[in-house]
Amino acid sequence: MDGTGPDSWLFEADFEEPPQVDLRTDRAHSARVYDYLLGGKTNFPADREVGDRVLADLPAARDGAAAARAVMHRMVRRLAGRHGIRQFLDVGTGIPTAPNLHEIVQEVDPACRVVYVDNDPIVLAHSRALLSSTPEGRTAYVEGDLRDPGKFLADPALAATLDLSRPVALTLINIVHFLSDEAAHPPVRELLDALPPGSFLALTAGTADNAPEAARIGAQRYQEAGIEVHTRSLAEVERFFAGLELDDPGVVLINRWHPELGEPTVQAEAQVSVYGGLARKP
């Protein structure tokens, strides 16, 4: 096999050990810091150092990370269950953490299809966990960067998995706050333009609205490690949904976005400095 066929990605990504690339473990990465805050094991000393500095100033950061993960579960479950979406494009996937997005939506319908996109080589190294689809559905992992959507939209693995003539849910969870407006808005709009009417955008973004000092300290700790952070006001987050039909309850702090009975809750809103929203492309 020459590795250039339409399903070659299955073999390229299906391994247990990290690929022979520079994993850059000597510097902190936002996905691995998030993994550490979630209690994961796919992180390194540089990531844990940043996480520990954040936790020293903001002990509730672990609760905030868990809340961000939980709202993703609620959003995609609603997309599959209430809105009937069966295709998902998850950009900025991060370290696989069970249950992964495809496991949530394939509980609703085993035929759901998911493409995961990330540019961290350590995510590629663990992408086997993202390819455990049901027989009826399908998952793929594509190496890509939100800032260059044209590249991963043209990837054969994406075309083999998603039908872009039918509605797709674009999920951007905890990624745009690592980009400036100039870097984030054009690619988000390019992705939405590539999707047909009836598609959805699910997006979360960090804010300083509800806890300015805590947000400032958290951003400073990331920036000290060379990780760019941009918090946004409610109006600035709503701008990502311009021209779309916002689903109830609009853009709100993520602990207010359809909380579920029995789900762990964050007691103080100051612990959840993240807005989230879901909207349909008309």
N, C-alpha and C positions, 0 to 999 in steps of 0.2 A: 504494500500500500504506500502511495507517495505522499499521503498526508494532506492532499489538496482537495479531496472530495467534499461534498456538502456536509457530511457528518464527521469530518476529521476532528472537529472541536471536541467530540466525545472522548477521543483518545488523548488529545493534547492536555485536557484538564483532569483526566481521571487517574490521579495518582495519590499516594499517601504521603510521600516525602516532598519537601519544597523543591521547586525547579532550580536549576543551576543559574540563578541570577542573583544580583546583589539585593538582598532583602532590606538593606539600610536599617538594620536593627540598632545601629549606634545613635540614631536620632529618633525622637518621638514622632509618632504618626497619630493623627486624630482618631482613626479607626481603632488603633490598638489601645489608646488611652480610654476610649469609650468601652472597649472590651474589658479593660481592667476595672473600670468603675462598675461594670455589670457583674463583676466577679468571675470573668472568663480567665482562661489560661493562655491565650494566644497573645502575649504581650512580653515586652523585654524591659531590662532595667531603665532605659531612657523613657519608656512609656510610663512605667510605674513611678518614676521620679516626678513626672508632671502630675500624674494622678494623685500622688501623696501630697504634693504642694497644694493642689486644688482642695483636697479633703481636709488639710490642716486648717485652711481658711473657711471652707464651706463643707462641714460634715454631712450636710444633706445632699451632696452631689450624687451619691449613689442612688438615693431615692429619685432624684431628677432624671438620671440615666434610665432607671427602670420605668419611669413614667413615659419617657420618650419611646421606649421599646413597646410598652403596652399600647400606646395610642396607634402605633403602626399596625399592631394586630387588630385593633378595633376598626381602623380605617379599611384595611383590605378585606376583613370579614364583611363589613357593610357593602363594600364594592361588589363582592361576589354574591352576597346573599340578597341585599335589597335592590341593587342596581343591575344585577345580572352580568357583570363583567367577567369574562373568562380569559382575558389576556392581560399580562402585567409586565411592565418594563420598569425595573427597580434600579435606579442609577445612584451610585454611592452606597453599594450594598453593605460594605463593612465585613467584619469577621463573622462567619456563620455562627449563629446562636439559636439553638433549638427552643421553640419551634421557629423554623424559618418561614419566610413569606409563602413559599409554595405549599408548605405543610398546612398553613392556615386556610388558604383558599381552596386547596384540594380536598379539605374536609367538607367544604360546601359543595363542590363539584369536582370529582376526580379528573375531569377532562381539562381543568384549567392549565394554562401554559404560562411560563414565567421565564423572562430573560433577566439575569443579574449582570450589572455592569459595575466594575470598580477598577481603579488604577494602582492599587497597592499590591505588590507582588506577593505579600504574605496571604492576601485573600485568595489569589490564584492557587497558592500552595495548599489551601484548605478547601478548594472549590468542590471537591468530591461530595461534601456535605450538601452542596447546593444542587446536585444533579440526581438526587434520590427521588425522582418523580414517581407518581403512580403510573401504572401501565397505560392508563387512558389519557394521561396528560403528557406534558413534556417540560423540561427545564434546560436552560443553557446558561453558560457563564461566558461573558465577553469582556476582554480587557479593554477598558476605555475610560475617558475622562469627560466629566460633564462639560468642561470648557471646549470640547471638540466633538459635539454630537454627530456631525456628519460622518466621522470615521466609524463610530460603532453602529450607527444606523445602516451603514453599508456593509457591515460584517455578515458573511454568509450564515453564521450561526443564528443571528437574529432573524434573517429572512426565512431560515428553515424552521423557526419556532413560532414566530408571530406573523399574523396576517394583518398588515397595516392598512388594509381596506376595511377592516372591522374594528369596533371600539377597543381601545387599549387604555388601561390605567397606568399613568406615569406616576411613579412614587419617588419623591425626593425627600427623604426623611433625614433630618439633621445633617444636611450637606450645604445648603446655600449660605449658612452663616460662616462658612470658611472661605467665602468669596465676596468680593466687593460687588456693588450694584453693577458696575461696568463689566465685570467678569461673569456675573450670574444671570442677569436678565436676558441678554441676547441668546444664549444657548437654551434657556428654558423656553423662550418664545419659538426658537427654531424646532425644538422637540414637539411643542404643541402644534405647530404648523404642519409637522409631518404626520400627525395623527388625525383620523377622520372625526367628523361630528359624532357625538355620543361618547367620546373618550373622556377620561377624567384626569385631573391633577390632584394628587394628595401630597401636601407639602407641610413640613414643619421648619421653623426658623427661630433662632435664639433672639431674645429681647431683653432690654434693660428696663422696660416699662414698670414692672411690678416690684423689682428689687434692684435699683440702680447700682448700689454699692457692691452687692454680691456679684452682679453681672460684670462690673468693672474689674473686680479682683479675679474672677474666673478667667476673663479674657486676657488679663495681664499675665497670668500663670501660663496660659497657652502661648502667648506671644513671646514670652521669655524663652520658650523652647523652639521658637521659629515657626509656630503654627499661627497663621493669620486668622483672626476672628472679627466678625462684623455683626454686632447686634442691631436689631431693627425695631422701630416703633410699630404699633398695630397698623397704621396707615401704610407704612413701607412694606410690611408683609402682605397686606391686602393687594398691593400693586402687582404681585406675582399672579393674582387671579383676575386681572383686568380682562374684560371681554368674556369671562366664563360665568356660569350660573352656580353660585355658591350653594352648597348643600347645607341644610340645617345642622348646627346653629351658627354657621358662618365661621369667621376666623376668631378663635378664642384660645385662651390658655389651655394647654393640652389636657389638664386634669378636668376641664369642663366639657371636653369634647366626648359626648356620649359615654360617660363613665358607666361601667357595668357592675351589677350587683355582685359582691363577693370579691371583686378585684382589689388588690392593695391600693390604697389611696394615699396621696400626699396631703398631709394635714394642713400645712401652711403654703399658700400660693407663692410665697417668696422662694420656695424650693423648686418651683417649676417655671423657670424663666424661658419658656418656649411657647410660641404660638403654633397652632395647627389649623388646617382647613382642607376641605374637599370640595371640588367644583367640577362641573360638567361643561364640556365644550359644545356649544349649540350647533 
